[in-house]
Amino acid sequence: MENRSGASGNIGTEAVAKSPADGYTLLQIVTPHVINAVLYRHLNFDFARDIVPVICAARLAYLVVVHPSVPATTIPEFIAYARANPGKINYGSAGPGTPQNIACELFNMMTGLKLVHVPYRGGAPATSDLVGGHLDVIFSPVSESIGHVKAGKLRPLAVTTAKRLDVLPDIPTVGDFVPGYEASGFAGIGAPRNTPPEIIDLLNKELNAGLADARVSAQIVELGGTVAGGTPAEFAAVLAQAAEKWGKVIQFAGIKIE
């Protein structure tokens, strides 16, 4: 594993896109890769063209969490509270164009609310400020907030996936109250374009076998995910659907990278 951090993952993506297409250099694909393709106008690569999907390993949920001072224990109560206080309810995110940002903007779009965005340089400081009472709500990755939920420092209202999570079976979905709402992320593997089909197929086969391991699947579930697996074509469909969906939200919210 080699971390190439920076520019929301664009540095690492470019490194993989320009690597030999021999199956030995792969990219961990996550939701921001699709978002970046819409947000950034001048990249030295084309994600959809230069990265070939191998497998979707997991679908990932976000958890709508509020500070305990917020007088709401359900999504309908939160919506009513926000409508009674227009322009006064803020939400944190890891920055403009991050999954937390667009998940909440989809919520704004579908409910007519105008929650105020407070961007941070990463999810951890945003979560810290929510715990400290400086924010009202975050559409948070489960892994970043579940510890605070269990400690009673944050109150969960709902999960953003279409179905409830095994790790939080008592928490309803946003879609239970806002019909049609769904905001899930993904984690998977991609390879440089022109990687031979037989190598893609071999990687896909072995990665599917790894996901079938009970220890691996249990860890994914514990982190608020759902084991996916499947074919390269199925992952390509996930990526295409996400690009279309989040592109519309970005346009609606006027999200831009300065």
PyMOL commands that set and color helices and strands:
alter all, ss='L'
color gray80, all
select helices_A, chain A and resi 7-17+31-39+47-50+75-84+99-111+123-131+142-150+174-176+197-211+214-222+232-253
alter helices_A, ss='H'
color red, helices_A
select strands_A, chain A and resi 27-30+51-60+62-66+90-93+116-119+137-141+155-159+185-192+225-227
alter strands_A, ss='S'
color yellow, strands_A
deselect
rebuild
show_as cartoon
